[in-house]
């Protein structure tokens, strides 16, 4: 049974060739693996074969480890779908409501709770997301109970820890691409921070809304919510604490990212300029996991300028700006690796394919699990595979890198 003729045959052959290149196989290697002739593969990919038997397509699909339907339609599958089962503990935690109160014990001591918040923050920072998913439900339950058990200053402290744990919950859910659940975690984090009488912490939680809104294409909403939150805590540059300035600056930086995506480059530049003023004041602050929610520095502002340039489609400008960005100890690892990924995207756009491959390999060395979860990384590697010969993909390490990340044809 022939499955395609004429223009359909050309489209089919083009798709077969695309999948073959992304699997880093030559035509001869594919033919041998599928048990078909090299001539069939060559003519099929060239669109010069009037028809191809379904059995031959099945053989090619088996050799390339894809469903046969992959050849019949160009598809863009999700990069990472964690599924309901993976986040079920967090769903149960967020949707049913607060846990029942419990008796006082060692797990509810504030010092112990603080240590557990720091531990889950480190797990998130190091891209150990499943570990965080497992730890967060019990931690949030204990913090909720502690907030109900303590009074006065100790109660406020427990509520602050609860807000921080819920912000980590939102961040993990964003990485696992569950934006709606993440927004619910942000809502609860904001409530906890407000109940603790900590408007700066509450404003920091709002930045997670911005992240979710950008993912959902709600660029105007993302900019507005960050600007309103920044206005609500607008500090005195001369007397505000570094933490206050950092949260304010992060909100403006996030608003700049949203404006850039909304094709408002002048507004994006203005917001980033204001954020830079606060970044100078916190330049000497060291990264502290206890204040990870407020991590901010001049380097993070410079990195955002690079990202905004790429959003505007100006890859040469992004690379020029990147020359002035150097990693320092104040920068969270995920912020740095996102910057390097933006550089890889810019190098791909300017056809510096070896430079792009090296950039992605550098990220793999720093945080391999984070890399697997990044949709942009999958897009970059797919573009590189499409633009690079099979031989060069193998020699450069691109083919192995794509397999490691899990790039789908």
KEKE-3310 file (N, C-alpha, C; in steps of 0.2 Angstrom, whole numbers, plus 5000, padded with zeros to 4 digits):
npx = (5004:5004:5007:5009:5009:5016:5016:5013:5022:5034:5033:5032:5045:5053:5050:5054:5068:5071:5069:5078:5090:5089:5091:5104:5109:5116:5110:5113:5116:5103:5096:5102:5099:5085:5083:5081:5083:5097:5094:5080:5079:5086:5078:5066:5068:5072:5060:5057:5052:5038:5028:5027:5029:5018:5023:5037:5038:5035:5046:5056:5052:5053:5067:5071:5065:5052:5035:5025:5016:5023:5030:5020:5014:5019:5024:5023:5027:5025:5039:5042:5031:5025:5015:5000:5002:5015:5015:5005:5006:5008:4997:4987:4990:4988:4975:4965:4965:4971:4980:4975:4976:4990:4999:5011:5028:5045:5046:5040:5047:5054:5067:5070:5061:5065:5077:5073:5066:5076:5083:5074:5074:5088:5087:5078:5086:5096:5090:5084:5070:5060:5064:5061:5047:5043:5046:5040:5025:5023:5031:5025:5013:5017:5022:5010:5003:5011:5010:4998:4999:5009:5011:5011:5027:5033:5023:5022:5035:5034:5024:5030:5040:5031:5026:5038:5040:5029:5031:5043:5036:5028:5038:5044:5033:5031:5043:5040:5029:5016:5006:4994:4992:5003:5000:4990:4998:5006:4996:4992:5004:5006:4995:5000:5012:5006:4998:5009:5013:5022:5025:5035:5040:5028:5026:5037:5032:5023:5031:5031:5019:5021:5030:5022:5011:5018:5022:5009:5006:5001:5006:5004:4997:5007:5017:5009:5006:5018:5023:5013:5015:5028:5026:5019:5028:5038:5054:5065:5079:5090:5089:5083:5083:5095:5088:5074:5077:5081:5070:5061:5069:5069:5056:5054:5063:5057:5045:5051:5055:5043:5037:5046:5043:5031:5032:5037:5049:5055:5049:5053:5067:5067:5061:5071:5082:5079:5078:5091:5097:5094:5100:5114:5115:5114:5124:5135:5129:5129:5124:5111:5103:5093:5088:5084:5073:5074:5085:5096:5105:5118:5123:5112:5103:5110:5111:5097:5096:5102:5094:5082:5086:5087:5074:5069:5073:5086:5100:5114:5116:5113:5123:5134:5130:5132:5145:5149:5144:5148:5149:5145:5147:5135:5125:5111:5112:5102:5099:5110:5113:5101:5105:5116:5110:5102:5112:5117:5106:5107:5119:5116:5107:5115:5122:5133:5137:5146:5149:5137:5134:5144:5140:5128:5133:5141:5131:5126:5136:5136:5123:5114:5101:5092:5094:5088:5074:5071:5062:5067:5080:5078:5072:5083:5093:5086:5085:5099:5102:5095:5102:5115:5126:5125:5137:5145:5137:5139:5153:5155:5148:5135:5125:5125:5123:5110:5103:5104:5097:5085:5079:5066:5061)
npy = (4994:5011:5026:5039:5052:5063:5080:5076:5066:5072:5081:5071:5064:5075:5076:5063:5064:5075:5069:5059:5066:5073:5062:5059:5051:5044:5043:5030:5023:5024:5016:5004:5000:5000:4990:4992:4998:5009:5017:5018:5026:5038:5042:5044:5054:5064:5067:5061:5049:5041:5034:5026:5011:5006:4997:4999:5012:5009:5001:5011:5019:5011:5010:5023:5024:5030:5034:5029:5038:5050:5053:5058:5070:5086:5088:5097:5092:5092:5098:5094:5085:5084:5077:5072:5063:5065:5077:5076:5075:5089:5094:5089:5095:5109:5111:5105:5113:5120:5110:5099:5104:5100:5091:5099:5096:5090:5093:5104:5115:5131:5133:5120:5120:5131:5126:5115:5123:5129:5118:5113:5124:5124:5111:5115:5125:5117:5110:5098:5093:5083:5079:5090:5091:5079:5083:5095:5095:5089:5098:5111:5108:5106:5119:5126:5121:5125:5139:5141:5137:5144:5161:5179:5186:5174:5167:5176:5173:5160:5161:5168:5159:5149:5156:5157:5143:5140:5149:5142:5131:5135:5139:5127:5120:5128:5125:5112:5114:5117:5129:5134:5128:5133:5146:5146:5142:5153:5163:5158:5159:5173:5177:5171:5179:5192:5190:5188:5201:5206:5215:5216:5203:5198:5205:5199:5187:5189:5190:5177:5176:5184:5176:5165:5171:5176:5164:5160:5168:5181:5195:5208:5208:5202:5212:5223:5218:5216:5229:5236:5229:5233:5247:5247:5244:5254:5259:5269:5274:5278:5274:5261:5244:5231:5219:5224:5233:5224:5215:5225:5228:5216:5214:5225:5221:5210:5215:5222:5211:5206:5217:5218:5206:5209:5217:5230:5239:5251:5254:5242:5244:5256:5251:5242:5250:5257:5247:5243:5254:5250:5238:5241:5245:5233:5226:5221:5211:5194:5178:5171:5157:5158:5170:5168:5170:5184:5186:5195:5205:5216:5209:5200:5210:5214:5202:5200:5211:5205:5195:5202:5208:5197:5193:5204:5200:5203:5197:5199:5211:5205:5197:5206:5213:5202:5200:5208:5202:5194:5179:5180:5177:5180:5177:5167:5150:5146:5157:5161:5150:5151:5163:5159:5150:5159:5165:5155:5153:5165:5163:5153:5159:5168:5159:5154:5140:5130:5138:5139:5126:5123:5132:5126:5114:5118:5122:5110:5104:5112:5111:5098:5092:5103:5108:5098:5101:5113:5121:5130:5125:5113:5118:5125:5115:5107:5116:5117:5103:5103:5111:5106:5095:5077:5070:5080:5083:5072:5072:5084:5082:5086:5077:5068:5076:5080:5068:5066:5077:5074:5077:5077:5070)
npz = (5000:4995:5002:4999:4987:4974:4979:4992:4994:4993:5005:5015:5013:5016:5030:5035:5032:5041:5054:5053:5053:5065:5073:5071:5061:5046:5029:5024:5036:5041:5032:5033:5046:5046:5037:5023:5006:5002:4991:4992:5003:4999:4988:4993:5003:4994:4988:4976:4974:4969:4977:4993:5002:5016:5024:5023:5028:5041:5045:5044:5054:5065:5065:5068:5080:5083:5082:5068:5063:5065:5054:5046:5050:5055:5071:5087:5101:5119:5129:5142:5151:5167:5172:5181:5191:5195:5202:5211:5225:5228:5223:5231:5242:5240:5234:5243:5254:5271:5282:5295:5313:5324:5336:5347:5343:5340:5326:5324:5329:5328:5324:5318:5308:5300:5295:5287:5277:5271:5266:5256:5248:5243:5236:5226:5220:5215:5205:5209:5208:5210:5222:5230:5228:5235:5248:5251:5254:5267:5274:5272:5278:5291:5294:5293:5304:5314:5313:5317:5330:5337:5344:5342:5339:5336:5329:5318:5312:5309:5299:5290:5286:5281:5270:5262:5259:5252:5241:5236:5232:5222:5213:5209:5204:5192:5185:5182:5174:5177:5178:5183:5195:5201:5202:5212:5223:5224:5228:5240:5247:5247:5255:5267:5269:5270:5282:5291:5292:5283:5270:5260:5258:5254:5242:5235:5232:5222:5211:5206:5200:5189:5182:5179:5171:5160:5154:5150:5140:5144:5144:5146:5158:5166:5166:5172:5185:5192:5192:5199:5212:5214:5216:5227:5237:5236:5239:5249:5242:5248:5262:5263:5266:5260:5256:5254:5244:5234:5232:5226:5215:5208:5205:5196:5186:5182:5177:5166:5158:5154:5147:5136:5130:5126:5115:5118:5118:5122:5135:5141:5142:5150:5162:5166:5168:5179:5188:5188:5196:5209:5210:5211:5224:5231:5228:5235:5243:5248:5241:5250:5256:5265:5261:5248:5240:5238:5230:5220:5209:5201:5190:5187:5182:5170:5164:5161:5152:5141:5138:5135:5123:5114:5114:5107:5095:5091:5089:5087:5095:5108:5110:5110:5122:5131:5132:5143:5154:5168:5178:5196:5213:5219:5211:5208:5203:5193:5187:5181:5172:5164:5158:5150:5142:5134:5128:5120:5112:5105:5098:5090:5082:5075:5068:5073:5076:5083:5094:5100:5104:5113:5123:5128:5132:5142:5151:5154:5161:5173:5178:5175:5176:5177:5164:5156:5158:5152:5140:5130:5128:5122:5110:5104:5103:5093:5082:5080:5076:5065:5057:5056:5049:5049:5052:5057:5069:5076:5078:5085:5097:5098:5094:5105:5116:5112:5114:5127:5133:5129:5116:5105:5089)
capx = (5000:5007:5004:5009:5011:5017:5018:5013:5028:5039:5032:5034:5052:5056:5049:5059:5075:5072:5069:5084:5096:5089:5093:5111:5110:5116:5105:5116:5115:5096:5094:5104:5095:5078:5082:5078:5089:5099:5091:5074:5079:5088:5073:5060:5069:5072:5053:5057:5049:5030:5025:5031:5024:5017:5028:5043:5037:5035:5053:5060:5050:5056:5074:5072:5062:5047:5028:5025:5013:5028:5031:5014:5012:5025:5021:5027:5025:5028:5046:5041:5024:5027:5009:4997:5005:5021:5014:4999:5007:5007:4990:4983:4992:4986:4968:4960:4965:4976:4980:4972:4981:4993:5002:5018:5033:5052:5046:5037:5051:5055:5074:5070:5057:5069:5082:5069:5064:5083:5085:5070:5077:5094:5085:5076:5091:5101:5086:5082:5063:5056:5065:5057:5040:5042:5047:5036:5019:5024:5034:5019:5008:5020:5022:5003:5001:5015:5007:4992:5001:5013:5008:5015:5033:5035:5018:5024:5040:5031:5020:5035:5043:5026:5026:5044:5039:5024:5035:5046:5031:5026:5043:5044:5027:5033:5048:5036:5024:5009:5006:4988:4993:5008:4997:4987:5003:5007:4990:4993:5011:5004:4991:5004:5016:5002:4997:5015:5014:5028:5024:5041:5039:5022:5028:5042:5028:5020:5035:5030:5013:5023:5032:5016:5008:5022:5021:5002:5006:4998:5012:5002:4995:5013:5020:5005:5006:5025:5023:5009:5018:5034:5024:5016:5034:5043:5058:5069:5085:5095:5088:5080:5087:5096:5082:5069:5079:5082:5064:5059:5072:5067:5049:5055:5067:5052:5041:5055:5055:5036:5037:5050:5039:5025:5035:5037:5056:5057:5047:5057:5073:5066:5061:5077:5086:5077:5080:5099:5099:5093:5105:5120:5115:5114:5130:5139:5126:5130:5118:5110:5098:5088:5085:5084:5067:5076:5092:5096:5112:5119:5124:5105:5100:5114:5108:5090:5096:5104:5087:5077:5088:5085:5066:5067:5076:5093:5105:5121:5116:5113:5130:5138:5129:5134:5152:5150:5141:5152:5146:5148:5144:5129:5120:5108:5114:5097:5099:5116:5112:5097:5108:5120:5105:5100:5118:5117:5101:5110:5124:5112:5103:5120:5125:5139:5134:5150:5149:5130:5135:5148:5136:5124:5138:5143:5126:5125:5141:5134:5116:5111:5094:5089:5094:5083:5068:5071:5059:5071:5086:5075:5071:5090:5096:5083:5088:5106:5102:5092:5107:5121:5127:5125:5144:5147:5133:5142:5160:5155:5145:5129:5121:5125:5119:5102:5100:5104:5092:5079:5076:5061:5062)
capy = (5000:5017:5031:5046:5053:5070:5084:5073:5062:5077:5082:5065:5063:5080:5074:5058:5067:5079:5065:5056:5071:5074:5056:5059:5045:5045:5039:5023:5020:5022:5011:4997:4999:4998:4984:4994:5000:5016:5020:5020:5032:5044:5045:5046:5061:5069:5068:5058:5042:5042:5031:5022:5006:5007:4992:5002:5017:5006:4999:5017:5022:5007:5011:5029:5024:5035:5031:5030:5044:5055:5055:5060:5076:5089:5089:5100:5089:5096:5096:5090:5085:5080:5073:5073:5059:5068:5083:5074:5077:5096:5096:5088:5100:5116:5111:5104:5118:5119:5104:5099:5106:5094:5092:5101:5091:5093:5095:5111:5120:5135:5131:5114:5122:5135:5121:5112:5127:5130:5112:5112:5129:5121:5106:5118:5128:5113:5107:5092:5095:5078:5079:5096:5088:5075:5086:5101:5094:5089:5105:5116:5105:5107:5126:5128:5119:5130:5146:5141:5135:5150:5168:5185:5186:5167:5166:5179:5170:5154:5163:5170:5152:5146:5160:5155:5137:5141:5151:5137:5126:5139:5139:5120:5119:5132:5121:5106:5117:5117:5136:5135:5126:5137:5152:5144:5142:5160:5166:5156:5162:5180:5177:5170:5184:5197:5188:5189:5208:5207:5217:5215:5196:5197:5207:5195:5181:5191:5189:5171:5177:5186:5170:5161:5175:5176:5157:5159:5174:5187:5199:5214:5206:5201:5219:5227:5215:5218:5237:5238:5227:5237:5253:5246:5244:5258:5260:5275:5271:5280:5271:5255:5238:5228:5215:5228:5235:5218:5213:5230:5228:5210:5216:5229:5217:5205:5219:5223:5205:5206:5222:5216:5201:5212:5222:5237:5239:5257:5253:5237:5247:5261:5248:5239:5255:5259:5241:5244:5258:5247:5233:5244:5246:5227:5223:5217:5206:5187:5174:5167:5153:5160:5175:5166:5174:5191:5186:5200:5209:5220:5204:5198:5215:5213:5196:5202:5215:5201:5191:5206:5209:5191:5193:5208:5197:5206:5192:5202:5215:5201:5194:5212:5214:5196:5201:5212:5199:5189:5176:5181:5172:5183:5175:5160:5146:5145:5164:5161:5145:5154:5168:5155:5148:5165:5166:5149:5155:5170:5160:5149:5164:5171:5153:5151:5133:5127:5142:5137:5119:5124:5135:5121:5109:5122:5122:5103:5103:5115:5108:5094:5091:5109:5108:5094:5104:5119:5121:5133:5121:5108:5121:5127:5109:5105:5120:5115:5097:5104:5115:5103:5088:5071:5069:5086:5083:5067:5074:5090:5081:5088:5071:5065:5081:5080:5062:5067:5081:5071:5080:5073:5072)
capz = (5000:4994:5007:4997:4980:4972:4984:4998:4994:4995:5012:5018:5013:5020:5037:5036:5032:5047:5059:5053:5055:5072:5076:5069:5056:5039:5025:5024:5042:5042:5028:5036:5053:5044:5032:5016:5002:5002:4986:4994:5008:4996:4983:4997:5005:4989:4985:4969:4974:4968:4983:4998:5005:5023:5028:5023:5033:5048:5046:5045:5060:5070:5065:5071:5087:5083:5079:5061:5062:5066:5047:5042:5052:5059:5078:5092:5107:5125:5131:5148:5155:5173:5173:5187:5196:5198:5206:5215:5232:5229:5221:5237:5247:5238:5233:5248:5260:5276:5285:5302:5318:5326:5343:5346:5343:5337:5319:5324:5332:5322:5321:5314:5302:5296:5292:5282:5272:5268:5263:5250:5244:5240:5232:5220:5217:5212:5200:5212:5208:5213:5230:5233:5227:5240:5254:5252:5257:5274:5277:5272:5283:5298:5295:5294:5310:5318:5313:5322:5337:5340:5345:5342:5335:5334:5324:5312:5309:5306:5293:5285:5283:5277:5263:5258:5257:5246:5235:5233:5229:5215:5208:5207:5199:5186:5182:5180:5169:5180:5179:5187:5202:5204:5204:5218:5228:5225:5231:5247:5249:5248:5261:5273:5270:5273:5289:5295:5292:5279:5264:5256:5257:5250:5235:5232:5230:5216:5205:5203:5196:5183:5178:5176:5166:5154:5151:5147:5135:5147:5145:5149:5165:5170:5168:5177:5192:5194:5193:5205:5218:5216:5218:5234:5242:5233:5245:5249:5239:5253:5268:5263:5267:5254:5255:5252:5237:5230:5230:5222:5209:5205:5202:5190:5181:5179:5172:5160:5154:5151:5142:5130:5126:5123:5110:5121:5120:5126:5141:5144:5144:5156:5169:5168:5170:5186:5192:5189:5202:5216:5210:5213:5231:5234:5224:5240:5246:5246:5240:5256:5254:5269:5257:5241:5237:5237:5227:5215:5209:5195:5185:5185:5177:5164:5160:5158:5146:5135:5136:5131:5116:5111:5114:5102:5089:5090:5092:5088:5101:5113:5110:5112:5129:5135:5133:5149:5159:5171:5184:5202:5218:5221:5206:5208:5197:5188:5183:5176:5167:5159:5154:5146:5137:5130:5123:5115:5107:5100:5094:5085:5077:5071:5064:5077:5079:5088:5100:5104:5106:5119:5128:5130:5135:5149:5156:5156:5167:5179:5181:5170:5177:5175:5157:5153:5159:5148:5133:5125:5126:5117:5103:5102:5100:5087:5077:5078:5073:5058:5053:5056:5046:5054:5054:5062:5075:5080:5080:5090:5103:5098:5094:5112:5120:5111:5117:5135:5135:5127:5111:5101:5082)
cpx = (5004:5004:5005:5012:5012:5019:5018:5019:5034:5039:5034:5041:5056:5056:5054:5066:5076:5073:5076:5090:5095:5091:5101:5113:5111:5111:5107:5114:5107:5093:5096:5100:5088:5077:5079:5084:5091:5095:5084:5074:5081:5082:5067:5062:5070:5065:5053:5054:5041:5026:5029:5027:5024:5022:5035:5044:5038:5042:5057:5058:5053:5064:5075:5068:5057:5040:5028:5021:5017:5030:5026:5011:5018:5021:5026:5025:5028:5035:5046:5035:5025:5021:5006:5000:5011:5020:5008:5000:5006:5000:4986:4984:4989:4978:4964:4960:4970:4975:4977:4978:4984:4997:5009:5023:5040:5051:5043:5041:5053:5062:5074:5066:5061:5074:5079:5067:5071:5085:5081:5072:5083:5092:5082:5081:5096:5097:5084:5074:5059:5058:5061:5049:5038:5042:5042:5029:5019:5027:5029:5014:5010:5020:5015:5001:5005:5013:5001:4993:5005:5009:5013:5021:5034:5030:5020:5030:5038:5028:5025:5039:5038:5026:5032:5043:5034:5027:5039:5042:5029:5032:5044:5039:5028:5038:5044:5030:5017:5008:5000:4989:4999:5005:4993:4992:5005:5002:4991:4999:5010:5000:4995:5009:5012:5000:5002:5016:5021:5027:5029:5041:5033:5023:5032:5038:5025:5024:5034:5023:5016:5026:5027:5012:5012:5022:5014:5001:5002:5003:5010:5000:5002:5017:5016:5006:5013:5025:5019:5012:5024:5032:5022:5022:5039:5047:5062:5076:5091:5095:5086:5085:5089:5091:5076:5071:5079:5075:5061:5062:5070:5060:5050:5059:5062:5047:5044:5054:5048:5035:5040:5046:5033:5026:5034:5044:5058:5055:5051:5064:5072:5065:5067:5082:5085:5079:5088:5101:5098:5098:5112:5120:5116:5120:5134:5136:5128:5124:5117:5103:5092:5084:5084:5079:5069:5083:5091:5103:5113:5120:5117:5102:5104:5112:5101:5091:5098:5097:5082:5079:5087:5077:5065:5070:5083:5098:5112:5121:5116:5120:5135:5137:5132:5141:5154:5147:5146:5149:5149:5144:5137:5123:5117:5110:5109:5097:5105:5115:5106:5100:5113:5116:5103:5106:5119:5112:5103:5115:5121:5109:5109:5124:5132:5138:5139:5150:5142:5131:5139:5145:5132:5128:5140:5137:5125:5130:5139:5128:5112:5104:5090:5089:5089:5076:5066:5068:5064:5077:5084:5075:5078:5093:5093:5085:5095:5106:5100:5098:5114:5121:5127:5132:5146:5144:5137:5149:5160:5152:5138:5124:5120:5121:5112:5099:5100:5099:5085:5075:5072:5062:5055)
cpy = (5006:5022:5038:5047:5061:5074:5081:5069:5066:5079:5077:5064:5068:5078:5068:5060:5071:5075:5061:5060:5072:5068:5055:5053:5047:5041:5032:5020:5019:5016:5004:4995:4997:4992:4986:4997:5007:5020:5022:5026:5038:5047:5047:5053:5066:5071:5065:5052:5043:5039:5027:5017:5007:5003:4995:5008:5014:5004:5005:5020:5018:5009:5018:5030:5030:5032:5033:5036:5051:5058:5059:5067:5079:5091:5093:5097:5093:5093:5092:5091:5081:5075:5074:5069:5062:5073:5082:5076:5085:5098:5095:5093:5107:5116:5110:5109:5116:5112:5105:5101:5099:5096:5095:5096:5094:5095:5102:5116:5124:5134:5126:5116:5126:5131:5118:5116:5128:5124:5111:5118:5127:5116:5109:5121:5124:5108:5100:5093:5090:5077:5084:5094:5084:5078:5092:5100:5093:5095:5110:5114:5107:5115:5129:5127:5124:5137:5146:5140:5141:5156:5173:5185:5179:5165:5169:5176:5164:5155:5165:5164:5149:5150:5158:5148:5136:5144:5146:5132:5129:5138:5132:5118:5122:5128:5115:5108:5116:5124:5137:5134:5131:5144:5152:5145:5149:5164:5164:5159:5170:5181:5176:5176:5190:5196:5189:5197:5210:5209:5216:5207:5194:5199:5202:5189:5183:5190:5182:5171:5179:5181:5166:5165:5175:5169:5156:5165:5180:5192:5206:5213:5206:5207:5222:5224:5216:5225:5239:5235:5231:5244:5253:5246:5248:5260:5267:5272:5273:5276:5264:5249:5235:5223:5218:5230:5229:5216:5218:5229:5222:5211:5220:5226:5212:5209:5221:5217:5205:5211:5221:5211:5204:5218:5229:5238:5245:5256:5247:5240:5252:5257:5244:5244:5257:5253:5241:5248:5255:5241:5235:5244:5239:5223:5219:5212:5199:5183:5170:5163:5155:5166:5174:5169:5181:5191:5191:5204:5212:5215:5201:5203:5215:5207:5197:5206:5210:5197:5195:5207:5203:5191:5198:5206:5200:5202:5195:5207:5211:5198:5200:5213:5208:5197:5204:5208:5193:5186:5178:5177:5174:5180:5168:5156:5146:5152:5164:5156:5148:5159:5164:5152:5153:5166:5161:5150:5160:5168:5156:5153:5167:5165:5152:5145:5130:5131:5140:5130:5119:5127:5130:5116:5112:5121:5115:5101:5106:5112:5104:5093:5097:5109:5104:5097:5110:5118:5124:5129:5116:5112:5123:5120:5106:5109:5118:5108:5098:5107:5112:5096:5083:5070:5074:5085:5077:5069:5080:5088:5083:5082:5068:5069:5081:5074:5063:5072:5078:5074:5075:5075:5076)
cpz = (5000:4998:5005:4990:4979:4977:4991:4999:4996:5002:5017:5019:5017:5028:5039:5037:5039:5053:5059:5055:5063:5076:5075:5066:5049:5035:5025:5030:5044:5038:5030:5042:5051:5039:5025:5013:5003:4997:4988:4998:5004:4991:4988:5000:5000:4986:4978:4968:4974:4974:4987:5001:5013:5027:5028:5028:5040:5050:5047:5052:5066:5071:5069:5078:5088:5080:5072:5059:5062:5059:5043:5044:5056:5066:5082:5099:5113:5127:5137:5151:5161:5174:5180:5193:5199:5203:5211:5222:5233:5227:5227:5242:5246:5237:5239:5254:5265:5279:5292:5307:5321:5333:5342:5347:5340:5330:5318:5327:5327:5319:5316:5307:5297:5292:5286:5276:5268:5264:5256:5245:5240:5235:5225:5216:5213:5207:5203:5213:5212:5220:5233:5233:5233:5247:5256:5256:5265:5278:5277:5277:5290:5299:5296:5301:5315:5318:5317:5329:5341:5341:5344:5337:5332:5329:5318:5308:5306:5300:5288:5282:5279:5270:5259:5255:5251:5240:5232:5229:5222:5210:5205:5202:5192:5182:5179:5175:5171:5183:5184:5194:5205:5206:5211:5224:5229:5229:5239:5251:5251:5254:5267:5275:5273:5280:5293:5295:5288:5272:5258:5254:5252:5243:5231:5229:5223:5210:5202:5199:5189:5179:5175:5170:5160:5150:5148:5142:5138:5149:5148:5156:5169:5171:5173:5184:5195:5196:5199:5212:5219:5218:5225:5239:5240:5239:5244:5247:5245:5259:5268:5264:5261:5252:5251:5244:5232:5227:5225:5215:5205:5201:5195:5184:5178:5175:5166:5155:5150:5146:5136:5126:5123:5118:5112:5123:5124:5133:5145:5146:5150:5162:5171:5170:5177:5191:5193:5195:5208:5216:5212:5221:5234:5231:5229:5244:5244:5246:5247:5255:5259:5266:5250:5237:5235:5233:5221:5215:5202:5189:5183:5181:5171:5160:5157:5152:5139:5133:5133:5124:5112:5109:5108:5095:5087:5093:5092:5094:5108:5115:5113:5120:5133:5136:5140:5155:5162:5177:5190:5207:5221:5217:5207:5202:5192:5184:5178:5171:5162:5155:5148:5140:5132:5125:5118:5110:5102:5096:5088:5080:5072:5067:5067:5080:5084:5095:5104:5107:5113:5124:5132:5134:5142:5154:5158:5162:5173:5182:5176:5170:5175:5167:5153:5153:5155:5141:5128:5123:5121:5110:5100:5099:5094:5081:5075:5075:5066:5054:5052:5052:5051:5056:5059:5069:5079:5083:5086:5097:5103:5098:5101:5116:5119:5114:5124:5137:5133:5121:5107:5094:5080)
residu = (UNK:UNK:UNK:UNK:UNK:UNK:UNK:UNK:UNK:UNK:UNK:UNK:UNK:UNK:UNK:UNK:UNK:UNK:UNK:UNK:UNK:UNK:UNK:UNK:UNK:UNK:UNK:UNK:UNK:UNK:UNK:UNK:UNK:UNK:UNK:UNK:UNK:UNK:UNK:UNK:UNK:UNK:UNK:UNK:UNK:UNK:UNK:UNK:UNK:UNK:UNK:UNK:UNK:UNK:UNK:UNK:UNK:UNK:UNK:UNK:UNK:UNK:UNK:UNK:UNK:UNK:UNK:UNK:UNK:UNK:UNK:UNK:UNK:UNK:UNK:UNK:UNK:UNK:UNK:UNK:UNK:UNK:UNK:UNK:UNK:UNK:UNK:UNK:UNK:UNK:UNK:UNK:UNK:UNK:UNK:UNK:UNK:UNK:UNK:UNK:UNK:UNK:UNK:UNK:UNK:UNK:UNK:UNK:UNK:UNK:UNK:UNK:UNK:UNK:UNK:UNK:UNK:UNK:UNK:UNK:UNK:UNK:UNK:UNK:UNK:UNK:UNK:UNK:UNK:UNK:UNK:UNK:UNK:UNK:UNK:UNK:UNK:UNK:UNK:UNK:UNK:UNK:UNK:UNK:UNK:UNK:UNK:UNK:UNK:UNK:UNK:UNK:UNK:UNK:UNK:UNK:UNK:UNK:UNK:UNK:UNK:UNK:UNK:UNK:UNK:UNK:UNK:UNK:UNK:UNK:UNK:UNK:UNK:UNK:UNK:UNK:UNK:UNK:UNK:UNK:UNK:UNK:UNK:UNK:UNK:UNK:UNK:UNK:UNK:UNK:UNK:UNK:UNK:UNK:UNK:UNK:UNK:UNK:UNK:UNK:UNK:UNK:UNK:UNK:UNK:UNK:UNK:UNK:UNK:UNK:UNK:UNK:UNK:UNK:UNK:UNK:UNK:UNK:UNK:UNK:UNK:UNK:UNK:UNK:UNK:UNK:UNK:UNK:UNK:UNK:UNK:UNK:UNK:UNK:UNK:UNK:UNK:UNK:UNK:UNK:UNK:UNK:UNK:UNK:UNK:UNK:UNK:UNK:UNK:UNK:UNK:UNK:UNK:UNK:UNK:UNK:UNK:UNK:UNK:UNK:UNK:UNK:UNK:UNK:UNK:UNK:UNK:UNK:UNK:UNK:UNK:UNK:UNK:UNK:UNK:UNK:UNK:UNK:UNK:UNK:UNK:UNK:UNK:UNK:UNK:UNK:UNK:UNK:UNK:UNK:UNK:UNK:UNK:UNK:UNK:UNK:UNK:UNK:UNK:UNK:UNK:UNK:UNK:UNK:UNK:UNK:UNK:UNK:UNK:UNK:UNK:UNK:UNK:UNK:UNK:UNK:UNK:UNK:UNK:UNK:UNK:UNK:UNK:UNK:UNK:UNK:UNK:UNK:UNK:UNK:UNK:UNK:UNK:UNK:UNK:UNK:UNK:UNK:UNK:UNK:UNK:UNK:UNK:UNK:UNK:UNK:UNK:UNK:UNK:UNK:UNK:UNK:UNK:UNK:UNK:UNK:UNK:UNK:UNK:UNK:UNK:UNK:UNK:UNK:UNK:UNK:UNK:UNK:UNK:UNK:UNK:UNK:UNK:UNK:UNK:UNK:UNK:UNK:UNK:UNK:UNK:UNK:UNK:UNK:UNK:UNK:UNK:UNK:UNK:UNK:UNK:UNK:UNK:UNK:UNK:UNK:UNK:UNK:UNK:UNK:UNK:UNK:UNK:UNK:UNK:UNK:UNK:UNK:UNK)
# end
